[in-house]
Amino acid sequence: MNPSFLVTFDQKARRWLEEHPSQDALVIAFEDSRCCGGGHIRDLRLRRSYSQDDHSAKLIHIGEVADRRILLDRRIMPRMPRTIPVTVGGIHPFRGLHLDFSGEQWARLLYD
């Protein structure tokens, strides 16, 4: 199953991509771990690919931007909105591309 997703980059994100050319894929990565009390700690972020990502069965190709592949973690696919907005956020030197979901979308993604 490969549902279509539309990854949209706002002007700030497109400018960031132009200023940081790379061949590394962009990965929408999902992490789900447990803390000592048994509760879930979930994280969803946009990051550049690691070498092991190229051989991971967990990731699916969903598009391209600025000659970079966009990969999505299969585990989050059922809850992922079909439109995935991307912007720039963070404080220098941690400034970079970020997923730009509404609070309700974040809640559905991380807590459903």
Secondary structure in CASP SS format (residue, H / E / C, confidence):
PFRMAT SS
TARGET T0000
AUTHOR 0000-0000-0000
METHOD secondary structure of the structure
MODEL  1
M C 1.00
N C 1.00
P C 1.00
S C 1.00
F C 1.00
L E 1.00
V E 1.00
T E 1.00
F E 1.00
D C 1.00
Q H 1.00
K H 1.00
A H 1.00
R H 1.00
R H 1.00
W H 1.00
L H 1.00
E H 1.00
E H 1.00
H C 1.00
P C 1.00
S C 1.00
Q C 1.00
D C 1.00
A C 1.00
L E 1.00
V E 1.00
I E 1.00
A E 1.00
F E 1.00
E E 1.00
D E 1.00
S E 1.00
R E 1.00
C C 1.00
C C 1.00
G C 1.00
G C 1.00
G C 1.00
H E 1.00
I E 1.00
R E 1.00
D E 1.00
L E 1.00
R E 1.00
L E 1.00
R E 1.00
R E 1.00
S C 1.00
Y C 1.00
S H 1.00
Q H 1.00
D H 1.00
D H 1.00
H H 1.00
S C 1.00
A C 1.00
K C 1.00
L E 1.00
I E 1.00
H E 1.00
I E 1.00
G E 1.00
E E 1.00
V E 1.00
A C 1.00
D C 1.00
R E 1.00
R E 1.00
I E 1.00
L E 1.00
L E 1.00
D E 1.00
R H 1.00
R H 1.00
I H 1.00
M H 1.00
P H 1.00
R H 1.00
M C 1.00
P C 1.00
R C 1.00
T E 1.00
I E 1.00
P E 1.00
V E 1.00
T E 1.00
V E 1.00
G E 1.00
G C 1.00
I C 1.00
H C 1.00
P C 1.00
F C 1.00
R C 1.00
G E 1.00
L E 1.00
H E 1.00
L E 1.00
D C 1.00
F C 1.00
S C 1.00
G H 1.00
E H 1.00
Q H 1.00
W H 1.00
A H 1.00
R H 1.00
L H 1.00
L H 1.00
Y H 1.00
D C 1.00
END
